[in-house]
Amino acid sequence: MSNAIRITRKGGPEVLELFDYDPGLPSSGEILLRQATAGINLIDIYHRTSETGQCNARLPAIVGVEGAGIVEAVGEGVVGISPGDRVAYLMNLGAYAEHRLIAAKSVVKLPDEISFRDAAGAMVKGCTAQYPLHKIWCTRKGDTVLIHAAAGGVGSRLCNWASRLGARVIATVGNEEKTEIARRNGAIDVINYQTTDFSTAVQEMTNGQGVDVVFDSVGADTFGKSLTCLRPLGMLVS
């Protein structure tokens, strides 16, 4: 038997309950994973509270979508993964558990230098950052980028990654404490949008040229002014 956290009804944190369960043995194409850590993401809250849409988890459900651990057993047909391998995964419901079954194709092997803790906290946010940086806007040296919510999970990774690619990073945050976080993650200029109009500040910082791209994970509160921050033919990624 193993421990897990499940929900049997939608609601606040009080609906999370610890229970004993038997994950069973892996079937064809599956692995049995002994989890060392589970990531915590905003989507976990949506699974717990949402009654409709993509986040309407079928109840009862073991929540959580991201984790890392050690493979204990493999099912028939699994190749390239063996018991004892260190692996991680993302966007696969059932992470809040000591053991779980998961499709072998859904996991990636971890290098020895990456801890379970770092892996379980980076998969969802790292892939979220990778997509706009490399697929939507191919960020390159010399770009000027504006990143909103730059001290959050995805924002921090966007700042760090974009700066390493050689971009000039302008970041917005909600308080002075977060200003230092954004600077540590590679932002050259940081704007506290609670005290400064970020649109005006960006125009001043770029000598009226605007930025090449805005990565905006906030939404309605920043959408309109983000458009005014763009250079001609720049891109807003919302």
Buried (B, 14 or more C-beta within 10 A) or exposed (E): EBEBBBBEEBEEEEBBEEBEBEBEEBEEBBBBBBBBBBBBBEBBBBBBEBEEEEBEBEEEBBBBBBBBBBBBBBBEEBEEBEEEBBBBBBEBBBBBBBBBBBBBEBBBEBEEEBBBEBBBBBBBBBBBBEEBBEEEBEBEEEBBBBBBBBBBBBBBBBBBBBBEBEBBBBBBBBEEEBBEBBBEBBBBBBBBBEEEEBBEBBBEBBEEBBBBBBBBBBEEEBBEBBBEBBBEEBBBBB
